[in-house]
Amino acid sequence: MYFWDRFRTIKSLLVVVALLLALAIVVASHFLIKDLRTEENKRMEIWADAMRSLNSADEHTDLTLVLNVLNNNTTIPTIVRGKGGDIQDFRNIDVPGKAEDNFLKEKAAEFAANDRCIRIFLLADKSGPDVKRAANLKNVDYIDVLYDDSNLLKRLYYYPYIQLVVMLLYIAVAIMALMSLKRSEQNKVWVGLSKETAHQLGTPISSMMAWSDILRTNYPDDELIQEMDKDILRLQLVADRFSKIGSNPELQLARLGEVLDNVTDYIQRRCSKCVTFERNYSSFSDCMVKLNPPLFEWVIEVLLKNAVDAMQGKGLIKIEVAETSKKINIDITDTGKGIPKSKLKTVFSPGYTTKSRGWGLGLSLAKRIVEECHGGYIFVRRSELNNGTTFRIELKK
């Protein structure tokens, strides 16, 4: 629990830091782009003045400075359009080979729609730089200087979003690493606990076996000793199961019907007579499946015990087997109280339980055994409140 609480705290901090950094980057980029756009607008005003000077120049005008200003525009897409809509010049625009004039006219209309246009008035007598006065004269001509954001400015516009995506990916990788560390720590705890439990059970089981041999020698016909031997064998099976947790168990071909019968018979003898078991797998009795029988029997035992508890000792449990082209499906259905929809995603999480006793590790261990040891899949196929639950196990053929 300590690691899980620490993990959730770190995950929340990572998310909060990411959001704050993202907000800071977006705000800073917004102001940077705004300042750069203002600078580009000023540069285009100077460029438009140079274009005005070029159009009003005569043979005595020194155009060195004007041409330097015009030629220094190497980044801002620019189109010069005449009064009649004809394209007089363009710069820093990649034009396709065909329909150049139509392409430039469409671009010019796009720039104008974005309010990126500077109009230069030209007087026929080349006098009167006052635009207000020139606009009222009939012999006034003009050209439009239309422009767009530079490629650098456009890249800066998308830059914070790219940074945000990279940051989110980094945080996702960090969270996945933390989750992997959490799972690793959980696995170590489970494996250590299981190995220690098997080790601790070994000594009393050996002692009980010795006492059983002594009793059998003195009372060879006593039926109670036979029943005690069955319980000792059961304890040995439990110890064997715990010893296999955390290691790679060896899978072997086993008869599915025999494995299911072993567990069902054991549970049926130890629960109320009010619980009915319906076995619908007779056609699969000789079906051979690659299993580790002690561990897989543990899975079925967990599901059957949970079904009995969910029905409070009264109801019907169905064990059904079906097959597809690639899988064997085992369904275990009860008529118990069901699982709330809000809990369906957490039933296999360590600690989940609806009982007043127990650690809530049964379904978690069952999932681990099915999916990690047998390469299968276990899930809640159906559950309705007060109408029962169906767990499904899928195994590869």
Secondary structure by P-SEA (a helix, b strand, c coil): caaaaaaaaaaaaaaaaaaaaaaaaaaaaaaaaaaaaaaaaaaaaaaaaaaaaaaaccccccaaaaaaaaaaccccbbbbbcccccccccccccccccaaaaaaaaaaaaaaaaccbbbbbbbcccccccaaaaaaccccccccccccccaaaaaaaaaaaaaaaaaaaaaaaaaaaaaaaaaaaaaaaaaaaaaaaaaaaaaaaaaaaaaaaaaaaaccccaaaaaaaaaaaaaaaaaaaaaacccccccccccaaaaaaaaaaaaaacccccbbbbbccccccccccccaaaaaaaaaaaaaaaaaaaaccbbbbbbbbbbcccbbbbbbbbccccccccccccccccccccccccccaaaaaaaaaacccccccccccccccccbbbbbbbbcc
